[in-house]
């Protein structure tokens, strides 16, 4: 008992939602202490890191040749091992209120469709970044726990987590994922679709940061009662000069239509394959929507129209996964069944 008390004093165990768009860190006993964009800025020649998180994101598309700002995560998994490791090390150290004498245990939430090689890459990155022991949990299970769904009970719960790089659709029962779809489509693909649409329709070239702002401000998946407009600055592809034009929410909806259709069709296919007993539970309880990209206006309504079931967007969709991972961290014995077996 004394040893356990001493360990709690000298280390702060952490739970991490290692996302394509944002990385969130939860510290046991303190809640969410880090919420930063998953972006790293470094010197091109020396590879020395000069900024991580929000400061690095501000540099996207604005750096000289000597500096580059990159996203080390792609489609929910590690695209650049070394940079991800450095980012994790920085965020883990930043989350510790005191220099740890004993390295923390770390829980990392990962996509349900992750491969064995990708799992190993995540675990190795966390260990090299300073973790004493690493546990992995599937993102939809973590999100379900984070929004207080009764995951231990013999009832079917359907959760859809739409992040920056992946859309996780899962049916959860008895502490396990009964069936799932993990498609590598999310908020980043929406941004890319807006960039491509404006290039083709208006000969306007914009960066993904501008596209993200447009998506958040006037983007929608379903017709709005009051449609919106936004003035956008970019480069004219014909003249090469900076221009400013007004873009409507109808146009952004058109730009996003194909990406939204892929997400909705994946949800529909999973639901069609669901056993009737679980389908009945889901019909009673409805569908829960989490993830940063789930905040797109009208997305819940679009899904509801497709599957003809109630769809609830949770109050804090961006933090559902890390809060669920934090609950697991606080009660490892109770939630050990939800953890991905060691590889």
HUKAZI-V358450 format. One line per field, one symbol per residue. ss: DSSP state (H for helix, E for strand, C for the rest). psi: psi as a letter, one per 40 degrees, with the letter a starting at -180 (. if undefined). burial: + if it has 9 or more other C-alpha atoms within 8 Angstrom, else -. A space follows every 10 residues. Layout:
BEGIN
ss: ???
psi: ???
burial: ???
END
This chain:
BEGIN
ss: CHHHHHHHHH CCCEEEEECC CEEEEEECCC EEEEEEECCE EEECCCCCEE EECHHHHCCC CCCCCCEEEE CCEECCEECC HHHHHHHHHH HHHHHCCCCC CCCCEEEEEE CCCCCHHHHH HHHHHHHHCC CCEEEEEEHH HHHHHHCCCC CCCCCCEEEE EECCCCEEEE EEECCEEEEE EEECCCHHHH HHHHHHHHHH HHCEECCHHH HHHHHHHHCE CCCCCCCCEE EEEEEECCCC CEEEEEEEHH HHHHHHHHHH HHHHHHHHHH HHHCCHHHHH HHHHHCEEEE CHHHHCECHH HHHHHHHCCC EEECCCHHHH HHHHHHHHHH CCCCCHHHEE CCC
psi: ddddddddde ihiihhggid dihihhhhee ahehgiighh hihddeehhe ihbdddddeh eeiideiihi hehhfeihdh dddddddddd ddddeheihh dhiiihhhhi ideiiddddd ddddddddee idihiiihdd ddddddefig deifihhhhh hhaddihhhi hhifeihdii hhighadddd dddddddddd defhhiiddd dddddddeii eihidhiiih hhhahhedde ihihihhidd dddddedddd dddddddddd ddehiddddd dddddaihhi ideeehhedd ddddddefih hhhidgdded dddddddddd gdddeddeih ii.
burial: ------+--+ ++++++++++ ++++++++-- ++++++++++ ++++----+- ++++-++-++ --+---+++- ++++++++-- +-++++++++ ++--++---+ --++++++++ ++-+---+++ +++-++++++ ++-+++++++ +++++++--- +---++++++ ++++++++++ +++++++-++ ++++++++++ +++++-+++- --++++-+-+ ++-++--+++ ++----+-++ -++++++--- ------+++- -++-+++-++ --++-+++-+ ---+---++- ++---+++++ ++++++++++ ++++----+- ++++--+-++ +++++++++- ----+--++- ---
END
